[in-house]
Amino acid sequence: MMKNRDLQNLFEPASADAFPYHAHLMEIALNDVELLLDKDVQYKGSCFRRGGSGLFHMFARKWDRIEAMVEDCGYDIFEAVENDTRMETVLDDVADLRRYLLLAEAFLLCKRLEELVGDNPIPSSQNSSATLVGGSKAPSGPGLDEPVRKT
């Protein structure tokens, strides 16, 4: 997916002079990937157990939390971050939401590839046929616990 860039430019982007935050993008992304790999194994892909609606509501809860924290600052997130003294900060919640979205994008890309090529790249131990709260099973179907085959 890299477009005409070498690794050196990703770690030391020339644009960092004009946009100093560019110098932090690669570190943030790599840290996110490392954390997601560890947490997904630790939590056994639990964020997908309640299907797409559950995943959406996970995003919504995190957004609601961020919104509540910036509301008192007139929705100025810069001010909210600067004045935040809590143990789990607005910036922590922003990072959590970014990671949830990254994980969801990877999962959805995997499902899309499965539909296109007919392989099942989603390990069965991490699909939504897992047991849910209360002992019920999530809906099953193509892309969840059965390989999709193109005809």
VEXMAR-828106 format. One record per atom (N, C-alpha, C): chain; residue in three letters; x, y, z. Coordinates in pm, whole numbers, plus 50000, padded with zeros to 5 digits. Atoms other than C-alpha are relative to their C-alpha. Example, Ala and Ser with C-alpha at 12.3 -4.5 7.8 and 13.67 -1.06 7.14 Angstrom:
2
c: A; r: ALA; c1: 50089; c2: 49881; c3: 50000
c: A; r: ALA; c1: 51230; c2: 49550; c3: 50780
c: A; r: ALA; c1: 50090; c2: 50120; c3: 50000
c: A; r: SER; c1: 49918; c2: 49881; c3: 49994
c: A; r: SER; c1: 51367; c2: 49894; c3: 50714
c: A; r: SER; c1: 49923; c2: 50109; c3: 50073
end
This chain:
151
c: A; r: MET; c1: 50080; c2: 49880; c3: 50000
c: A; r: MET; c1: 50000; c2: 50000; c3: 50000
c: A; r: MET; c1: 50084; c2: 50127; c3: 50000
c: A; r: MET; c1: 49915; c2: 49881; c3: 50002
c: A; r: MET; c1: 50300; c2: 50232; c3: 50016
c: A; r: MET; c1: 50005; c2: 50052; c3: 49856
c: A; r: LYS; c1: 50002; c2: 49938; c3: 50131
c: A; r: LYS; c1: 50297; c2: 50475; c3: 49729
c: A; r: LYS; c1: 50124; c2: 50084; c3: 49980
c: A; r: ASN; c1: 49880; c2: 49927; c3: 50040
c: A; r: ASN; c1: 50638; c2: 50577; c3: 49598
c: A; r: ASN; c1: 50075; c2: 50065; c3: 50116
c: A; r: ARG; c1: 49924; c2: 49948; c3: 49887
c: A; r: ARG; c1: 50798; c2: 50625; c3: 49937
c: A; r: ARG; c1: 50091; c2: 49889; c3: 50051
c: A; r: ASP; c1: 49914; c2: 50100; c3: 49939
c: A; r: ASP; c1: 51094; c2: 50452; c3: 50087
c: A; r: ASP; c1: 49989; c2: 50012; c3: 50152
c: A; r: LEU; c1: 50013; c2: 50002; c3: 49854
c: A; r: LEU; c1: 51121; c2: 50362; c3: 50454
c: A; r: LEU; c1: 50066; c2: 50120; c3: 50066
c: A; r: GLN; c1: 49931; c2: 49886; c3: 49940
c: A; r: GLN; c1: 51368; c2: 50641; c3: 50526
c: A; r: GLN; c1: 49908; c2: 50122; c3: 50001
c: A; r: ASN; c1: 50091; c2: 49886; c3: 50007
c: A; r: ASN; c1: 51112; c2: 50900; c3: 50412
c: A; r: ASN; c1: 49884; c2: 49984; c3: 50098
c: A; r: LEU; c1: 50109; c2: 50020; c3: 49905
c: A; r: LEU; c1: 50851; c2: 50741; c3: 50637
c: A; r: LEU; c1: 50046; c2: 50030; c3: 50143
c: A; r: PHE; c1: 49950; c2: 49976; c3: 49865
c: A; r: PHE; c1: 51070; c2: 50762; c3: 50947
c: A; r: PHE; c1: 50052; c2: 50142; c3: 50018
c: A; r: GLU; c1: 49951; c2: 49862; c3: 49994
c: A; r: GLU; c1: 51215; c2: 51104; c3: 50864
c: A; r: GLU; c1: 49939; c2: 50078; c3: 49884
c: A; r: PRO; c1: 50066; c2: 49934; c3: 50114
c: A; r: PRO; c1: 50960; c2: 51277; c3: 50642
c: A; r: PRO; c1: 50052; c2: 50141; c3: 49978
c: A; r: ALA; c1: 49955; c2: 49865; c3: 50034
c: A; r: ALA; c1: 51079; c2: 51586; c3: 50459
c: A; r: ALA; c1: 49896; c2: 50103; c3: 50040
c: A; r: SER; c1: 50108; c2: 49908; c3: 49966
c: A; r: SER; c1: 50741; c2: 51742; c3: 50537
c: A; r: SER; c1: 50000; c2: 50037; c3: 50148
c: A; r: ALA; c1: 49997; c2: 49972; c3: 49856
c: A; r: ALA; c1: 50828; c2: 51742; c3: 50911
c: A; r: ALA; c1: 50043; c2: 50143; c3: 50031
c: A; r: ASP; c1: 49964; c2: 49860; c3: 49978
c: A; r: ASP; c1: 50978; c2: 52088; c3: 50872
c: A; r: ASP; c1: 49876; c2: 50088; c3: 49997
c: A; r: ALA; c1: 50122; c2: 49921; c3: 50012
c: A; r: ALA; c1: 50646; c2: 52231; c3: 50761
c: A; r: ALA; c1: 49891; c2: 49952; c3: 50096
c: A; r: PHE; c1: 50102; c2: 50062; c3: 49915
c: A; r: PHE; c1: 50435; c2: 51992; c3: 50968
c: A; r: PHE; c1: 50071; c2: 49915; c3: 50106
c: A; r: PRO; c1: 49920; c2: 50072; c3: 49900
c: A; r: PRO; c1: 50628; c2: 51892; c3: 51284
c: A; r: PRO; c1: 49936; c2: 49869; c3: 50049
c: A; r: TYR; c1: 50066; c2: 50122; c3: 49954
c: A; r: TYR; c1: 50367; c2: 51632; c3: 51381
c: A; r: TYR; c1: 50022; c2: 49882; c3: 49906
c: A; r: HIS; c1: 49971; c2: 50110; c3: 50092
c: A; r: HIS; c1: 50457; c2: 51428; c3: 51069
c: A; r: HIS; c1: 50112; c2: 49911; c3: 50053
c: A; r: ALA; c1: 49888; c2: 50077; c3: 49945
c: A; r: ALA; c1: 50773; c2: 51321; c3: 51254
c: A; r: ALA; c1: 49953; c2: 49894; c3: 50099
c: A; r: HIS; c1: 50050; c2: 50094; c3: 49900
c: A; r: HIS; c1: 50555; c2: 51132; c3: 51502
c: A; r: HIS; c1: 49907; c2: 49894; c3: 49941
c: A; r: LEU; c1: 50100; c2: 50091; c3: 50059
c: A; r: LEU; c1: 50321; c2: 50950; c3: 51260
c: A; r: LEU; c1: 50044; c2: 49854; c3: 50000
c: A; r: MET; c1: 49954; c2: 50138; c3: 50009
c: A; r: MET; c1: 50533; c2: 50640; c3: 51207
c: A; r: MET; c1: 50009; c2: 49936; c3: 50138
c: A; r: GLU; c1: 49990; c2: 50054; c3: 49865
c: A; r: GLU; c1: 50604; c2: 50594; c3: 51577
c: A; r: GLU; c1: 49862; c2: 49968; c3: 50057
c: A; r: ILE; c1: 50136; c2: 50023; c3: 49953
c: A; r: ILE; c1: 50235; c2: 50628; c3: 51661
c: A; r: ILE; c1: 49941; c2: 49877; c3: 49933
c: A; r: ALA; c1: 50056; c2: 50114; c3: 50074
c: A; r: ALA; c1: 50134; c2: 50383; c3: 51389
c: A; r: ALA; c1: 50062; c2: 49868; c3: 50042
c: A; r: LEU; c1: 49933; c2: 50123; c3: 49959
c: A; r: LEU; c1: 50395; c2: 50124; c3: 51485
c: A; r: LEU; c1: 49962; c2: 49959; c3: 50142
c: A; r: ASN; c1: 50043; c2: 50031; c3: 49863
c: A; r: ASN; c1: 50304; c2: 50151; c3: 51853
c: A; r: ASN; c1: 49857; c2: 49947; c3: 50002
c: A; r: ASP; c1: 50138; c2: 50049; c3: 50009
c: A; r: ASP; c1: 49937; c2: 50108; c3: 51764
c: A; r: ASP; c1: 49995; c2: 49856; c3: 49954
c: A; r: VAL; c1: 50000; c2: 50137; c3: 50052
c: A; r: VAL; c1: 50007; c2: 49796; c3: 51562
c: A; r: VAL; c1: 50051; c2: 49903; c3: 50106
c: A; r: GLU; c1: 49945; c2: 50088; c3: 49896
c: A; r: GLU; c1: 50222; c2: 49645; c3: 51838
c: A; r: GLU; c1: 49897; c2: 49978; c3: 50112
c: A; r: LEU; c1: 50099; c2: 50012; c3: 49893
c: A; r: LEU; c1: 49958; c2: 49717; c3: 52103
c: A; r: LEU; c1: 49878; c2: 49920; c3: 49954
c: A; r: LEU; c1: 50116; c2: 50073; c3: 50051
c: A; r: LEU; c1: 49674; c2: 49588; c3: 51883
c: A; r: LEU; c1: 50028; c2: 49850; c3: 49988
c: A; r: LEU; c1: 49966; c2: 50142; c3: 50012
c: A; r: LEU; c1: 49854; c2: 49261; c3: 51814
c: A; r: LEU; c1: 49998; c2: 49933; c3: 50137
c: A; r: ASP; c1: 49998; c2: 50056; c3: 49864
c: A; r: ASP; c1: 49912; c2: 49204; c3: 52186
c: A; r: ASP; c1: 49860; c2: 49992; c3: 50060
c: A; r: LYS; c1: 50132; c2: 49996; c3: 49938
c: A; r: LYS; c1: 49563; c2: 49308; c3: 52299
c: A; r: LYS; c1: 49901; c2: 49907; c3: 49931
c: A; r: ASP; c1: 50093; c2: 50088; c3: 50071
c: A; r: ASP; c1: 49381; c2: 49116; c3: 52027
c: A; r: ASP; c1: 50020; c2: 49855; c3: 50043
c: A; r: VAL; c1: 49973; c2: 50135; c3: 49951
c: A; r: VAL; c1: 49553; c2: 48796; c3: 52138
c: A; r: VAL; c1: 49951; c2: 49987; c3: 50145
c: A; r: GLN; c1: 50039; c2: 50003; c3: 49860
c: A; r: GLN; c1: 49496; c2: 48880; c3: 52505
c: A; r: GLN; c1: 49848; c2: 49994; c3: 50017
c: A; r: TYR; c1: 50146; c2: 49994; c3: 49986
c: A; r: TYR; c1: 49124; c2: 48960; c3: 52457
c: A; r: TYR; c1: 49928; c2: 49908; c3: 49902
c: A; r: LYS; c1: 50055; c2: 50101; c3: 50092
c: A; r: LYS; c1: 49074; c2: 48692; c3: 52188
c: A; r: LYS; c1: 49902; c2: 50059; c3: 49899
c: A; r: GLY; c1: 50085; c2: 49938; c3: 50103
c: A; r: GLY; c1: 48925; c2: 48930; c3: 51932
c: A; r: GLY; c1: 49862; c2: 50037; c3: 50050
c: A; r: SER; c1: 50131; c2: 49979; c3: 49940
c: A; r: SER; c1: 48643; c2: 49016; c3: 52171
c: A; r: SER; c1: 49923; c2: 50117; c3: 49939
c: A; r: CYS; c1: 50072; c2: 49884; c3: 50053
c: A; r: CYS; c1: 48562; c2: 49346; c3: 51998
c: A; r: CYS; c1: 49911; c2: 49964; c3: 49882
c: A; r: PHE; c1: 50082; c2: 50041; c3: 50114
c: A; r: PHE; c1: 48407; c2: 49149; c3: 51709
c: A; r: PHE; c1: 49889; c2: 49902; c3: 50040
c: A; r: ARG; c1: 50097; c2: 50103; c3: 49957
c: A; r: ARG; c1: 48193; c2: 48910; c3: 51916
c: A; r: ARG; c1: 49855; c2: 50040; c3: 49985
c: A; r: ARG; c1: 50138; c2: 49954; c3: 50008
c: A; r: ARG; c1: 47883; c2: 49125; c3: 51901
c: A; r: ARG; c1: 49965; c2: 50052; c3: 49861
c: A; r: GLY; c1: 50028; c2: 49963; c3: 50139
c: A; r: GLY; c1: 47903; c2: 49179; c3: 51526
c: A; r: GLY; c1: 50024; c2: 50147; c3: 49971
c: A; r: GLY; c1: 49977; c2: 49864; c3: 50046
c: A; r: GLY; c1: 47905; c2: 49503; c3: 51332
c: A; r: GLY; c1: 49933; c2: 50105; c3: 50086
c: A; r: SER; c1: 50071; c2: 49905; c3: 49914
c: A; r: SER; c1: 47647; c2: 49674; c3: 51551
c: A; r: SER; c1: 50076; c2: 50020; c3: 50132
c: A; r: GLY; c1: 49923; c2: 49990; c3: 49876
c: A; r: GLY; c1: 47850; c2: 49596; c3: 51863
c: A; r: GLY; c1: 50127; c2: 50080; c3: 49980
c: A; r: LEU; c1: 49878; c2: 49926; c3: 50030
c: A; r: LEU; c1: 48165; c2: 49730; c3: 51699
c: A; r: LEU; c1: 49969; c2: 50148; c3: 49985
c: A; r: PHE; c1: 50040; c2: 49860; c3: 50017
c: A; r: PHE; c1: 47987; c2: 50048; c3: 51595
c: A; r: PHE; c1: 49974; c2: 50065; c3: 50136
c: A; r: HIS; c1: 50031; c2: 49943; c3: 49869
c: A; r: HIS; c1: 47860; c2: 50100; c3: 51948
c: A; r: HIS; c1: 50124; c2: 50015; c3: 50088
c: A; r: MET; c1: 49873; c2: 49982; c3: 49930
c: A; r: MET; c1: 48211; c2: 50050; c3: 52084
c: A; r: MET; c1: 50063; c2: 50133; c3: 49958
c: A; r: PHE; c1: 49951; c2: 49870; c3: 50048
c: A; r: PHE; c1: 48318; c2: 50343; c3: 51864
c: A; r: PHE; c1: 49919; c2: 50113; c3: 50064
c: A; r: ALA; c1: 50089; c2: 49895; c3: 49949
c: A; r: ALA; c1: 48016; c2: 50543; c3: 51978
c: A; r: ALA; c1: 50025; c2: 50029; c3: 50147
c: A; r: ARG; c1: 49972; c2: 49979; c3: 49856
c: A; r: ARG; c1: 48090; c2: 50488; c3: 52349
c: A; r: ARG; c1: 50129; c2: 50079; c3: 50020
c: A; r: LYS; c1: 49873; c2: 49928; c3: 49987
c: A; r: LYS; c1: 48448; c2: 50605; c3: 52303
c: A; r: LYS; c1: 49982; c2: 50145; c3: 49957
c: A; r: TRP; c1: 50024; c2: 49864; c3: 50046
c: A; r: TRP; c1: 48332; c2: 50908; c3: 52104
c: A; r: TRP; c1: 49920; c2: 50078; c3: 50104
c: A; r: ASP; c1: 50080; c2: 49934; c3: 49897
c: A; r: ASP; c1: 48069; c2: 50989; c3: 52369
c: A; r: ASP; c1: 50088; c2: 50045; c3: 50117
c: A; r: ARG; c1: 49908; c2: 49966; c3: 49889
c: A; r: ARG; c1: 48344; c2: 50983; c3: 52632
c: A; r: ARG; c1: 50086; c2: 50121; c3: 49963
c: A; r: ILE; c1: 49918; c2: 49887; c3: 50046
c: A; r: ILE; c1: 48565; c2: 51218; c3: 52427
c: A; r: ILE; c1: 49914; c2: 50126; c3: 49997
c: A; r: GLU; c1: 50089; c2: 49884; c3: 50010
c: A; r: GLU; c1: 48271; c2: 51448; c3: 52359
c: A; r: GLU; c1: 49969; c2: 50059; c3: 50137
c: A; r: ALA; c1: 50030; c2: 49952; c3: 49865
c: A; r: ALA; c1: 48182; c2: 51469; c3: 52728
c: A; r: ALA; c1: 50118; c2: 50074; c3: 50061
c: A; r: MET; c1: 49881; c2: 49937; c3: 49942
c: A; r: MET; c1: 48540; c2: 51562; c3: 52815
c: A; r: MET; c1: 50034; c2: 50133; c3: 49935
c: A; r: VAL; c1: 49966; c2: 49875; c3: 50067
c: A; r: VAL; c1: 48570; c2: 51841; c3: 52557
c: A; r: VAL; c1: 49886; c2: 50101; c3: 50003
c: A; r: GLU; c1: 50117; c2: 49912; c3: 49998
c: A; r: GLU; c1: 48222; c2: 51987; c3: 52602
c: A; r: GLU; c1: 50023; c2: 50124; c3: 50085
c: A; r: ASP; c1: 49976; c2: 49886; c3: 49910
c: A; r: ASP; c1: 48329; c2: 52209; c3: 52893
c: A; r: ASP; c1: 50101; c2: 50099; c3: 49944
c: A; r: CYS; c1: 49902; c2: 49911; c3: 50064
c: A; r: CYS; c1: 48601; c2: 52357; c3: 52671
c: A; r: CYS; c1: 49946; c2: 50055; c3: 49868
c: A; r: GLY; c1: 50059; c2: 49952; c3: 50125
c: A; r: GLY; c1: 48357; c2: 52459; c3: 52399
c: A; r: GLY; c1: 50039; c2: 49913; c3: 49882
c: A; r: TYR; c1: 49961; c2: 50099; c3: 50101
c: A; r: TYR; c1: 48457; c2: 52144; c3: 52206
c: A; r: TYR; c1: 50137; c2: 50030; c3: 49938
c: A; r: ASP; c1: 49863; c2: 49974; c3: 50044
c: A; r: ASP; c1: 48812; c2: 52276; c3: 52169
c: A; r: ASP; c1: 50088; c2: 49889; c3: 50056
c: A; r: ILE; c1: 49925; c2: 50117; c3: 49952
c: A; r: ILE; c1: 49007; c2: 51951; c3: 52189
c: A; r: ILE; c1: 50141; c2: 50037; c3: 50043
c: A; r: PHE; c1: 49867; c2: 49957; c3: 49960
c: A; r: PHE; c1: 49340; c2: 52133; c3: 52209
c: A; r: PHE; c1: 49998; c2: 50050; c3: 50145
c: A; r: GLU; c1: 50013; c2: 49949; c3: 49864
c: A; r: GLU; c1: 49226; c2: 52316; c3: 52522
c: A; r: GLU; c1: 49971; c2: 49886; c3: 50098
c: A; r: ALA; c1: 50035; c2: 50112; c3: 49912
c: A; r: ALA; c1: 49076; c2: 51998; c3: 52666
c: A; r: ALA; c1: 50123; c2: 49916; c3: 50032
c: A; r: VAL; c1: 49879; c2: 50079; c3: 49978
c: A; r: VAL; c1: 49403; c2: 51808; c3: 52622
c: A; r: VAL; c1: 50096; c2: 50077; c3: 50090
c: A; r: GLU; c1: 49907; c2: 49918; c3: 49922
c: A; r: GLU; c1: 49608; c2: 52095; c3: 52765
c: A; r: GLU; c1: 49959; c2: 50008; c3: 50147
c: A; r: ASN; c1: 50048; c2: 49983; c3: 49862
c: A; r: ASN; c1: 49390; c2: 52126; c3: 53077
c: A; r: ASN; c1: 49966; c2: 49869; c3: 50070
c: A; r: ASP; c1: 50041; c2: 50130; c3: 49945
c: A; r: ASP; c1: 49330; c2: 51754; c3: 53133
c: A; r: ASP; c1: 50100; c2: 49951; c3: 50104
c: A; r: THR; c1: 49913; c2: 50047; c3: 49892
c: A; r: THR; c1: 49469; c2: 51630; c3: 53465
c: A; r: THR; c1: 49961; c2: 49860; c3: 50048
c: A; r: ARG; c1: 50045; c2: 50133; c3: 49959
c: A; r: ARG; c1: 49290; c2: 51295; c3: 53486
c: A; r: ARG; c1: 50108; c2: 49895; c3: 49969
c: A; r: MET; c1: 49904; c2: 50106; c3: 50025
c: A; r: MET; c1: 49482; c2: 50968; c3: 53493
c: A; r: MET; c1: 49985; c2: 49949; c3: 49855
c: A; r: GLU; c1: 50024; c2: 50040; c3: 50139
c: A; r: GLU; c1: 49319; c2: 50852; c3: 53167
c: A; r: GLU; c1: 49951; c2: 50125; c3: 49927
c: A; r: THR; c1: 50022; c2: 49869; c3: 50059
c: A; r: THR; c1: 49332; c2: 51162; c3: 52949
c: A; r: THR; c1: 49918; c2: 49995; c3: 49871
c: A; r: VAL; c1: 50068; c2: 49987; c3: 50130
c: A; r: VAL; c1: 49143; c2: 51288; c3: 52645
c: A; r: VAL; c1: 50088; c2: 49940; c3: 49892
c: A; r: LEU; c1: 49907; c2: 50053; c3: 50100
c: A; r: LEU; c1: 49452; c2: 51202; c3: 52444
c: A; r: LEU; c1: 50002; c2: 49847; c3: 50002
c: A; r: ASP; c1: 50009; c2: 50146; c3: 49989
c: A; r: ASP; c1: 49435; c2: 50843; c3: 52574
c: A; r: ASP; c1: 49875; c2: 49948; c3: 49930
c: A; r: ASP; c1: 50125; c2: 50043; c3: 50065
c: A; r: ASP; c1: 49074; c2: 50819; c3: 52457
c: A; r: ASP; c1: 50006; c2: 50017; c3: 49849
c: A; r: VAL; c1: 49980; c2: 49980; c3: 50144
c: A; r: VAL; c1: 49163; c2: 50963; c3: 52116
c: A; r: VAL; c1: 50083; c2: 49883; c3: 49944
c: A; r: ALA; c1: 49915; c2: 50112; c3: 50044
c: A; r: ALA; c1: 49437; c2: 50698; c3: 52087
c: A; r: ALA; c1: 49922; c2: 49868; c3: 49999
c: A; r: ASP; c1: 50082; c2: 50121; c3: 49997
c: A; r: ASP; c1: 49194; c2: 50423; c3: 52190
c: A; r: ASP; c1: 49906; c2: 49994; c3: 49880
c: A; r: LEU; c1: 50093; c2: 49996; c3: 50113
c: A; r: LEU; c1: 48940; c2: 50531; c3: 51929
c: A; r: LEU; c1: 50074; c2: 49974; c3: 49869
c: A; r: ARG; c1: 49919; c2: 50022; c3: 50122
c: A; r: ARG; c1: 49211; c2: 50545; c3: 51660
c: A; r: ARG; c1: 50035; c2: 49853; c3: 49985
c: A; r: ARG; c1: 49965; c2: 50142; c3: 50006
c: A; r: ARG; c1: 49318; c2: 50192; c3: 51749
c: A; r: ARG; c1: 49879; c2: 49914; c3: 49968
c: A; r: TYR; c1: 50123; c2: 50074; c3: 50032
c: A; r: TYR; c1: 48960; c2: 50062; c3: 51744
c: A; r: TYR; c1: 49970; c2: 50010; c3: 49851
c: A; r: LEU; c1: 50028; c2: 49979; c3: 50142
c: A; r: LEU; c1: 48915; c2: 50214; c3: 51399
c: A; r: LEU; c1: 50100; c2: 49926; c3: 49912
c: A; r: LEU; c1: 49896; c2: 50071; c3: 50075
c: A; r: LEU; c1: 49245; c2: 50069; c3: 51276
c: A; r: LEU; c1: 49972; c2: 49850; c3: 50001
c: A; r: LEU; c1: 50032; c2: 50142; c3: 49989
c: A; r: LEU; c1: 49151; c2: 49724; c3: 51402
c: A; r: LEU; c1: 49879; c2: 49965; c3: 49915
c: A; r: ALA; c1: 50120; c2: 50024; c3: 50080
c: A; r: ALA; c1: 48808; c2: 49748; c3: 51242
c: A; r: ALA; c1: 50032; c2: 50006; c3: 49851
c: A; r: GLU; c1: 49964; c2: 49990; c3: 50141
c: A; r: GLU; c1: 48957; c2: 49860; c3: 50911
c: A; r: GLU; c1: 50074; c2: 49875; c3: 49953
c: A; r: ALA; c1: 49926; c2: 50122; c3: 50036
c: A; r: ALA; c1: 49198; c2: 49565; c3: 50909
c: A; r: ALA; c1: 49905; c2: 49881; c3: 49989
c: A; r: PHE; c1: 50096; c2: 50110; c3: 50000
c: A; r: PHE; c1: 48914; c2: 49323; c3: 50992
c: A; r: PHE; c1: 49911; c2: 50008; c3: 49875
c: A; r: LEU; c1: 50087; c2: 49982; c3: 50116
c: A; r: LEU; c1: 48688; c2: 49470; c3: 50721
c: A; r: LEU; c1: 50074; c2: 49977; c3: 49870
c: A; r: LEU; c1: 49918; c2: 50027; c3: 50118
c: A; r: LEU; c1: 48970; c2: 49463; c3: 50466
c: A; r: LEU; c1: 50017; c2: 49850; c3: 49981
c: A; r: CYS; c1: 49985; c2: 50145; c3: 50005
c: A; r: CYS; c1: 49025; c2: 49098; c3: 50551
c: A; r: CYS; c1: 49872; c2: 49935; c3: 49946
c: A; r: LYS; c1: 50128; c2: 50051; c3: 50049
c: A; r: LYS; c1: 48654; c2: 49026; c3: 50496
c: A; r: LYS; c1: 49981; c2: 50030; c3: 49852
c: A; r: ARG; c1: 50013; c2: 49962; c3: 50142
c: A; r: ARG; c1: 48660; c2: 49214; c3: 50165
c: A; r: ARG; c1: 50090; c2: 49913; c3: 49914
c: A; r: LEU; c1: 49909; c2: 50087; c3: 50075
c: A; r: LEU; c1: 48964; c2: 49017; c3: 50048
c: A; r: LEU; c1: 49944; c2: 49859; c3: 49992
c: A; r: GLU; c1: 50061; c2: 50133; c3: 49998
c: A; r: GLU; c1: 48789; c2: 48697; c3: 50150
c: A; r: GLU; c1: 49891; c2: 49990; c3: 49896
c: A; r: GLU; c1: 50108; c2: 50000; c3: 50099
c: A; r: GLU; c1: 48491; c2: 48790; c3: 49935
c: A; r: GLU; c1: 50056; c2: 50000; c3: 49859
c: A; r: LEU; c1: 49943; c2: 49989; c3: 50134
c: A; r: LEU; c1: 48715; c2: 48872; c3: 49639
c: A; r: LEU; c1: 50075; c2: 49876; c3: 49957
c: A; r: VAL; c1: 49915; c2: 50112; c3: 50040
c: A; r: VAL; c1: 48952; c2: 48576; c3: 49647
c: A; r: VAL; c1: 49947; c2: 49865; c3: 50045
c: A; r: GLY; c1: 50062; c2: 50126; c3: 49960
c: A; r: GLY; c1: 48740; c2: 48313; c3: 49819
c: A; r: GLY; c1: 50074; c2: 49924; c3: 50107
c: A; r: ASP; c1: 49931; c2: 50065; c3: 49889
c: A; r: ASP; c1: 48988; c2: 48226; c3: 50093
c: A; r: ASP; c1: 49943; c2: 50052; c3: 50130
c: A; r: ASN; c1: 50048; c2: 49955; c3: 49869
c: A; r: ASN; c1: 48912; c2: 48256; c3: 50462
c: A; r: ASN; c1: 50120; c2: 50046; c3: 50082
c: A; r: PRO; c1: 49884; c2: 49952; c3: 49926
c: A; r: PRO; c1: 49186; c2: 48480; c3: 50604
c: A; r: PRO; c1: 49973; c2: 50032; c3: 50146
c: A; r: ILE; c1: 50034; c2: 49972; c3: 49862
c: A; r: ILE; c1: 49001; c2: 48523; c3: 50934
c: A; r: ILE; c1: 50005; c2: 49870; c3: 50079
c: A; r: PRO; c1: 49992; c2: 50124; c3: 49922
c: A; r: PRO; c1: 49107; c2: 48255; c3: 51186
c: A; r: PRO; c1: 49868; c2: 49973; c3: 50071
c: A; r: SER; c1: 50129; c2: 50033; c3: 49941
c: A; r: SER; c1: 48803; c2: 48070; c3: 51318
c: A; r: SER; c1: 49995; c2: 50031; c3: 50149
c: A; r: SER; c1: 50000; c2: 49969; c3: 49857
c: A; r: SER; c1: 48911; c2: 48135; c3: 51677
c: A; r: SER; c1: 49973; c2: 50147; c3: 50026
c: A; r: GLN; c1: 50022; c2: 49858; c3: 49980
c: A; r: GLN; c1: 48866; c2: 48508; c3: 51617
c: A; r: GLN; c1: 49882; c2: 50051; c3: 49919
c: A; r: ASN; c1: 50114; c2: 49950; c3: 50074
c: A; r: ASN; c1: 48545; c2: 48521; c3: 51419
c: A; r: ASN; c1: 49881; c2: 50018; c3: 50093
c: A; r: SER; c1: 50111; c2: 49963; c3: 49914
c: A; r: SER; c1: 48205; c2: 48623; c3: 51544
c: A; r: SER; c1: 49911; c2: 49882; c3: 50036
c: A; r: SER; c1: 50080; c2: 50113; c3: 49954
c: A; r: SER; c1: 48078; c2: 48268; c3: 51601
c: A; r: SER; c1: 50035; c2: 49966; c3: 50144
c: A; r: ALA; c1: 49962; c2: 50021; c3: 49861
c: A; r: ALA; c1: 48230; c2: 48298; c3: 51947
c: A; r: ALA; c1: 49878; c2: 50012; c3: 50090
c: A; r: THR; c1: 50108; c2: 49991; c3: 49903
c: A; r: THR; c1: 48010; c2: 48264; c3: 52253
c: A; r: THR; c1: 49991; c2: 50141; c3: 50055
c: A; r: LEU; c1: 50025; c2: 49865; c3: 49954
c: A; r: LEU; c1: 47855; c2: 48593; c3: 52356
c: A; r: LEU; c1: 49961; c2: 50001; c3: 50146
c: A; r: VAL; c1: 50048; c2: 49985; c3: 49864
c: A; r: VAL; c1: 47753; c2: 48729; c3: 52692
c: A; r: VAL; c1: 49866; c2: 49929; c3: 50012
c: A; r: GLY; c1: 50124; c2: 50073; c3: 49981
c: A; r: GLY; c1: 47474; c2: 48509; c3: 52826
c: A; r: GLY; c1: 50001; c2: 49863; c3: 49934
c: A; r: GLY; c1: 49986; c2: 50132; c3: 50057
c: A; r: GLY; c1: 47598; c2: 48204; c3: 52636
c: A; r: GLY; c1: 49945; c2: 49984; c3: 49859
c: A; r: SER; c1: 50055; c2: 50015; c3: 50136
c: A; r: SER; c1: 47430; c2: 48279; c3: 52300
c: A; r: SER; c1: 50113; c2: 50007; c3: 49899
c: A; r: LYS; c1: 49903; c2: 49998; c3: 50108
c: A; r: LYS; c1: 47609; c2: 48246; c3: 51969
c: A; r: LYS; c1: 49972; c2: 50118; c3: 49907
c: A; r: ALA; c1: 50015; c2: 49893; c3: 50098
c: A; r: ALA; c1: 47672; c2: 48530; c3: 51727
c: A; r: ALA; c1: 49953; c2: 49939; c3: 49868
c: A; r: PRO; c1: 50041; c2: 50052; c3: 50131
c: A; r: PRO; c1: 47521; c2: 48497; c3: 51380
c: A; r: PRO; c1: 50120; c2: 49948; c3: 49924
c: A; r: SER; c1: 49892; c2: 50053; c3: 50082
c: A; r: SER; c1: 47729; c2: 48286; c3: 51148
c: A; r: SER; c1: 49964; c2: 50020; c3: 49855
c: A; r: GLY; c1: 50025; c2: 49987; c3: 50143
c: A; r: GLY; c1: 47764; c2: 48296; c3: 50775
c: A; r: GLY; c1: 50130; c2: 50023; c3: 49927
c: A; r: PRO; c1: 49879; c2: 49978; c3: 50080
c: A; r: PRO; c1: 48005; c2: 48365; c3: 50491
c: A; r: PRO; c1: 50084; c2: 50111; c3: 50059
c: A; r: GLY; c1: 49908; c2: 49901; c3: 49947
c: A; r: GLY; c1: 48309; c2: 48550; c3: 50615
c: A; r: GLY; c1: 50013; c2: 49994; c3: 50151
c: A; r: LEU; c1: 49992; c2: 50009; c3: 49855
c: A; r: LEU; c1: 48243; c2: 48459; c3: 50975
c: A; r: LEU; c1: 50052; c2: 49864; c3: 50042
c: A; r: ASP; c1: 49948; c2: 50131; c3: 49965
c: A; r: ASP; c1: 48280; c2: 48085; c3: 51011
c: A; r: ASP; c1: 49999; c2: 49905; c3: 49882
c: A; r: GLU; c1: 49998; c2: 50082; c3: 50120
c: A; r: GLU; c1: 48244; c2: 47957; c3: 50655
c: A; r: GLU; c1: 50079; c2: 50074; c3: 49894
c: A; r: PRO; c1: 49929; c2: 49933; c3: 50107
c: A; r: PRO; c1: 48483; c2: 48028; c3: 50370
c: A; r: PRO; c1: 49903; c2: 50043; c3: 49888
c: A; r: VAL; c1: 50080; c2: 49955; c3: 50113
c: A; r: VAL; c1: 48330; c2: 48231; c3: 50087
c: A; r: VAL; c1: 50066; c2: 49946; c3: 49875
c: A; r: ARG; c1: 49949; c2: 50053; c3: 50126
c: A; r: ARG; c1: 48371; c2: 48065; c3: 49749
c: A; r: ARG; c1: 49931; c2: 50068; c3: 49884
c: A; r: LYS; c1: 50055; c2: 49937; c3: 50120
c: A; r: LYS; c1: 48325; c2: 48250; c3: 49424
c: A; r: LYS; c1: 49959; c2: 49892; c3: 49902
c: A; r: THR; c1: 50046; c2: 50097; c3: 50099
c: A; r: THR; c1: 48126; c2: 48064; c3: 49161
c: A; r: THR; c1: 50025; c2: 50049; c3: 49861
end
